[in-house]
Amino acid sequence: MSGVENIVTVPIAAEAPPGSLRLFWKAFAENRGAVGGLCVLVLLVLAAVFADVVAPHSPIEQFRDHFLTPPIWQAGGDPTFPLGTDDVGRDMLSRLIYGARLSLIIGFTVVTLSLTTGTVLGLTAAFAGGLIDITLMRLMDIILVFPSLLLAIVIVAILGPSLFNATFAVAVVLLPGYTRLARASALSELARDYVVATRSAGAGRFRLMFDTVLPNCMAPLIVQASLGFSGAILDAAALGFLGLGAQPPTPEWGTMLAGALQFYQRAWWVLTFPGLAILITVLAFNLVGDGLRDALDPKLRR
Amino acid sequence: MLRFLLRRVGLVIPTFVAVTFLSFLLIHLVPGDPIEVRAGERGIDPQRLALLRHEYGLDQPLWKQFLRYEGQVASGDLGVSVVTREPVWNEFTTLFPATLELATCAILFAILVGIPLGVIAAVKRGSAYDYGLMGLSVTGASMPIFWWGLMAILIFSVALGWTPVSGRISDQFYVEQWSGFMLIDAWYSDDKGAFASAVSHLILPTIVLGTVPLATIARMTRSAMLEVLSEDYIRTARAKGMAPRRVVVIHALRNALIPVVTVLGLQVGGLLGGAILTETIFAWPGVGHWLVESIQRRDYPVLQGGTLLIATLVILVNLSVDVAYGYLNPRIRR
């Protein structure tokens, strides 16, 4: 029994044929926007990982004699604060760098949570069928009835405003996308001969789900995940902006924007840079996501 | 067609019940007893608390409370705002026209600008124009609109002084509200300056709220047009010697619009979510602004009722899009 199982499943679970990574890279590199986005992402990750080394100051240290110092290229700028300081004398550049760390962690947590939960739920729905399938998918439809930001707001209102709860809320909001996608791709794989073969060889349900079918559903899920990063970062920043996400003095970009509102007429830099950081990060993830889709999903390639 | 219609409506009812259940749970999940929250910081006499809890049915089992809530919702009673003591339904219906006006203008802006841009990008495929436009479109779709709104205010209102910073109309005008749409009411008011003021207040919020749908529509139009332009009947039309402009507009665009209209239906949820942020930035007196304030004031009945009404609205819009499809395309009626 176990012998048969091994013979049948090993080739399926084995690594992709050699050279496919290079093929993938060739397809990905054709898209110049995606490569640009990837470069920005690498820089962001480096800044986030080495924030303690790169950032000139602590993100929450208040320099009492440098309130609202403008960036260096403007009159009154101070070389120790390249992008100026905020209303309580904190270095903008350092806060932005630590903010990159937070945003990437938020994006990663949200995507990991919703991707794994969504994949398990979607595969369960596809394999179980019947009442379980209907119940799960109806539940996802109900989540989709609420505008995503509104649902996130309601969840945070129930749990209380904090970075952790905002991250959780955004993960819940993004869950239906992954569940539907995983279910749809699993259903289309289930009818294939290799699944029937594995099943008739006696593979158990779990093995079928995660070992046989899942690897073949990964391409659309990976694409959705990379695009999901941008949605997660945007929604978390919006919650922070509304005062429902990270709380001050946490250097989260959305929260920084909310704090800058009172000063925007006097100090454009307090308002401009955090938003620009959000835009650049989200844009980079979207470009990479588009590139991944073109490279991984040959059906969509033009 | 009638059977199709009945089945679609039948599918909506369980969704609606589930949505009311969620909004019912909301009040029970938020920290604090609703009566104690209403009593405020001074607290409340335990005897009176018990009496009030009994009066509001809060001492009953949860399923009985839920049935009671369903009955209230069915009769249009969504509770009373803790802060203003106004029924939530009344507040919503007073504020909703402002949101609807903004959302309508935003989606019209997105359609009127997005479709032509997408068509031109498809026709000039591979040109610098195409690349530039698609770059802008990704940027627009990535835009944190709360920041975009603030930047627009900083540039156009503060630096250039072209448009007002917030609100729907200048204080100096008194416009009688009968339609709830400021543009219409101001147009029919005696004071002709009122209309200009209403327009100038609407421009920036419209652009800000319309940016993300604009980017999506331009992108969808481009890819739909590219697909249609490679069809045989387009080649035939060209071979017949038909004017290129006519081929694009009459033959291609009509067929390319089908997927674009599909995307439009999906924009409603995102538009309402965006309205929450846009209204907050521009102090636009609509339901989005109202909901954000309700959280800050811990006015949970407002959050509960408002969320329920917005979800209901999305359900109804989705239903009408579905029905419109069934009407237009008999193949999906099955």
Boltz contact constraints between the chains, C-beta under 6 A:
constraints:
  - contact:
      token1: [A, 142]
      token2: [B, 18]
      max_distance: 6.0
  - contact:
      token1: [A, 145]
      token2: [B, 19]
      max_distance: 6.0
  - contact:
      token1: [A, 145]
      token2: [B, 311]
      max_distance: 6.0
  - contact:
      token1: [A, 145]
      token2: [B, 314]
      max_distance: 6.0
  - contact:
      token1: [A, 145]
      token2: [B, 315]
      max_distance: 6.0
  - contact:
      token1: [A, 146]
      token2: [B, 311]
      max_distance: 6.0
  - contact:
      token1: [A, 147]
      token2: [B, 269]
      max_distance: 6.0
  - contact:
      token1: [A, 147]
      token2: [B, 272]
      max_distance: 6.0
  - contact:
      token1: [A, 147]
      token2: [B, 273]
      max_distance: 6.0
  - contact:
      token1: [A, 148]
      token2: [B, 273]
      max_distance: 6.0
  - contact:
      token1: [A, 149]
      token2: [B, 273]
      max_distance: 6.0
  - contact:
      token1: [A, 149]
      token2: [B, 276]
      max_distance: 6.0
  - contact:
      token1: [A, 150]
      token2: [B, 273]
      max_distance: 6.0
  - contact:
      token1: [A, 154]
      token2: [B, 307]
      max_distance: 6.0
  - contact:
      token1: [A, 157]
      token2: [B, 295]
      max_distance: 6.0
  - contact:
      token1: [A, 158]
      token2: [B, 29]
      max_distance: 6.0
  - contact:
      token1: [A, 158]
      token2: [B, 30]
      max_distance: 6.0
  - contact:
      token1: [A, 234]
      token2: [B, 144]
      max_distance: 6.0
  - contact:
      token1: [A, 237]
      token2: [B, 144]
      max_distance: 6.0
  - contact:
      token1: [A, 241]
      token2: [B, 146]
      max_distance: 6.0
  - contact:
      token1: [A, 242]
      token2: [B, 292]
      max_distance: 6.0
  - contact:
      token1: [A, 265]
      token2: [B, 158]
      max_distance: 6.0
  - contact:
      token1: [A, 271]
      token2: [B, 150]
      max_distance: 6.0
  - contact:
      token1: [A, 275]
      token2: [B, 144]
      max_distance: 6.0
  - contact:
      token1: [A, 275]
      token2: [B, 147]
      max_distance: 6.0
  - contact:
      token1: [A, 278]
      token2: [B, 144]
      max_distance: 6.0
  - contact:
      token1: [A, 282]
      token2: [B, 142]
      max_distance: 6.0
  - contact:
      token1: [A, 283]
      token2: [B, 139]
      max_distance: 6.0
  - contact:
      token1: [A, 283]
      token2: [B, 142]
      max_distance: 6.0
  - contact:
      token1: [A, 286]
      token2: [B, 138]
      max_distance: 6.0
  - contact:
      token1: [A, 286]
      token2: [B, 142]
      max_distance: 6.0
